[in-house]
Amino acid sequence: MIKTQKREMLEASLFLLVEMIYLDFAASTPLLPSVKELMFRAVEEEYANPSSAHKLGRIAAEKIEEVRELIADSIGAYRSEIIFTSGASESNNLAIKGYVLANKNKGKHIITSSIEHKCILAICHFLEKEYGYEITYISPKTNGLIDAQDVIDAMREDTVLVSIMHVNNELGSIQPIETIGKACLVRDIKFHVDAAQSYKKIPIDVDKLNIDMLSISAHKIYGPKGIGALYIRDLRETRIQPVIHGAGQEHGLRGGTLATPLILGFGAAVTDETIEKNLDNIRNLNAFFRSKVIENGGIINSPNFDYIPHILNMRFPNFDASQFVANSDFICSQGSACSSMNIEISYVLREIGLNFDEGNQSIRVSLAHETTQNQLHEFIKNLKKGA
C-alpha cells in the first residue's frame, strides 16, 4: 500500500514537472547532458580519495588538476591560483573573511554595494558586529548600476578590501568592474568580485579587469550543485585565513576531501559551449520579451543598457507576484521576501527606489538556451490573468 502511494506521488510529481515551464535559470540550472554523462561516470569510477598516495588516488588528483587548469584558463589565471569550494557562498566567505581577518594590520574598512548578494551583506554584517570593521555600502542608481566614481570616492587609507558583484542576480545589471579594479590596483586595495551570474556569460580576464579574488559556482552554468571555485591572485604570497580547517588540502585554505565527481562535472560545464553559442539567441529572446512586457502595460525594472540578457526583472500594476509564483506553472522568482510575520520587498528593488506596492508587483524571469518565444508569450498571457 505504502509503495503504491509513493509510486503514485512520484508519477504525479513527474507529470507536474513536465507541465511546468522553468524560467528561473539565474537561481539554478539543470545539468547539461555532457555534464551528467561525465559526472555520473565519475561517481561510479572516481571514488578514490584524491589525497591518497596510491594509483587510484593519483589518477583522481590528476583529473582534478586538469579541471583546475580549465577554470584558470577560462579567466586568464594560473592553475595554482584556483581553490575548489562548495560554491560561490563559501568562495565569498573565504575571500572576504579569509583575507581581511588575516590582514587586520592593513585597515578595517571595507567597501561593497547595498545590492550585493545576501551572502556578501551577511559577511560584512558579521565582520562589522564581531570584529569592528567599518563597512561603506554604495547605493546603486535607479537603473541598478553602481557608479564607479562613488566607489572610488569612498576609498580611504584604511580600506582593506572592495567587493562588488559583476552582475546583479535580481536585475542583470553589469557593474563597472574594470574601472573599479584599476582604482583598487593604484591604491593597493584588494578587489573581490562575485561572478556567479557573469561567468561564461561575459568574458572574464582577471588581469584586464584587475581582479584579485573571484568567486564562481558550477550550478549557475549547468554544472552540479555543491561545487564552486575561488580565484586568488598570487595565492602563495597572499595571506588568507582558512574558513574550513582540515588536513592541508587546497594549499591549506580549504580542508576536506575534494569531491572528485562534482569537480569533474564542474569541468564538463566549463568546457561545454552551450551557453556561449546561445548568447545571440538569448539577446533576441530578451528583446522580444521586453517588447511584450511593455506592450502589455508592464514596466522594466532591469536597466536598458549594461545588462546580461539572461535576466529580466519587471512589474505590472495590480499584480500579486507572490500569488503568481506560488500557484503558476511558470517557475520564476518574485521580487519580495515573505515570512509568516511580515512581508518586505526585495532589498535590491528597494535600493533602486521601488516602494512596497511596486516591489510586490515585481517578478524576475531568467532565460536559457531552451527558452522559446512561445513560452514567454504564454507567460505574459498567464501573468495578465493574475493582474
CORWORA-V462249 format. One record per helix or strand of 2 or more residues. SS is the DSSP state (A for helix, B for strand). FROM is the first residue (numbers start at 0). LEN is the number of residues. If there is no record, write none. Layout:
{{SS/FROM/LEN} {SS/FROM/LEN}}
//
This chain:
{{A/1/18} {B/20/2} {A/32/13} {A/54/21} {A/78/3} {B/81/4} {A/87/15} {A/103/3} {B/108/5} {A/117/14} {B/133/5} {A/147/7} {B/158/5} {B/172/2} {A/176/11} {B/189/5} {B/212/5} {A/217/3} {B/227/5} {A/234/3} {A/249/3} {A/259/12} {A/273/4} {A/278/17} {B/297/3} {B/310/6} {A/320/7} {B/329/2} {B/332/2} {B/335/3} {B/342/3} {A/346/5} {A/355/5} {B/361/5} {A/372/14}}
//
